[in-house]
Amino acid sequence: MQGFGKGDTSWFVHDRFGMFIHWGLYSMPARHEWIRNREEISDEDYEKYFKWFNPSFFNPKEWARTAREAGMKYFVITTKHHEGFCMWDSKYTDFKVTNTPCGRDLLREVVDAFRAEGLHVGFYYSLIDWHHTDFMIDSLHPLRSRPDRKELNAVRDMARYREYMQNQVRELLTEFGKIDIIWFDFSYPDIEDGKGHEDWGSEELVKMIRELQPGIIINNRLDLPSAGDILTPEQNTPEEPPLDKEGNPAVWEGCQTFSGSWGYFRDELSWKTEKQCIDLLINHVCRNGNLLMNVGPTSLGYMDSRALERLKGFAEWMKYHSRSIYGCGMAEGLIEPRDCRYTWNKETNRLYLHIMNWPYRHILLKGMEDKVAYAQFLHDGSEVTMQKPLKPNVHSNLAHHVAAGDLILNVPVMKPPVTVPVIEIFLK
Ligand code: GLC
């Protein structure tokens, strides 16, 4: 990462689990945060949301407590999404929350509340801006089909937009104390009229950020491949841990939604179950990744019951199982048993066997015969007994699975009453 400095990811790879928050004017139409693009809404027609935004049930302390109880150790919030609306009292625009009926600097209140609960602070900032009158109309822009697009663009000036954007980033990184992550979204140099590092001035931006906030983690969406501290796959879970350009394991964070969209979407019917959400967390950590799990609060300022149910699911599971998440990563070189995922804590040298689909009575650990000192369930600390195959063939009912050097864990017929049971294995 020559020339661009490096963020401090040591806390990040330990903490593993964060909350993404997408909140803005788009939570009022409540049908996707890209609504301006999808429905090609003009500025005049979008104005009604600005005029009436008033989250009268907003309670940032409750949000922060909910996140902490779910086991989340950091959060990343949209300070401005593609719609261009700013959630703080920016001195560079009037299109901001303090000019709506709400009248409060919501970002500041969120930051204070989450910090008080001990979470690290991350800012999402949209490089794209569909409100700014200097932002060139491209094929993602809500005004793309306007017959006068060419004339509109003739008076737009990306250099002025760039200055605006850099001023805002400076403001965000100087007015809110220590910021741990800056999460830019996004570059698209490959599509027609797309935008990339030259449009954003990514190089200067990164230099400025490193000066203002040494140690801050910068994500990888500035179209400057060598300047990102983390990879950010979105709505998919890599099968194998991603590698950096030198072929070393990369620091990565998958971002995921409960229901498909990021902003509050009233009528969406694709909500993941509690089990699917917990599976996601495990599937990220077992391949050395973090999970950034998104919530889209309503325009009234609360997290709706569907989101709260799933966050409660995380809280209940994390209460007993966070030991298999914090400080853990991939168990390299071990073969995961059928329907299971391993994580491994290298400090304590304990291995965590996540049983994603409950088996019948036995779990076969390949090649582990001499490696295990003790095993117990994480949710109740009860011992999990083991058998070693004496000789292949002697072990009548298991013989056909078992090879010399394997180990068998004996598990109860009834699945323990937790969403995903975990066996903690003390390695020798
Ligand atoms: C995207 C979308 C967006 C969302 C983001 C989260 O690229 O533009 O709406 O904020 O991904 O990763």
Residues whose N, C-alpha, C, O or C-beta is under 5 A from the ligand:
A	BS01	GLC	E33 F186 E234 C255 W262
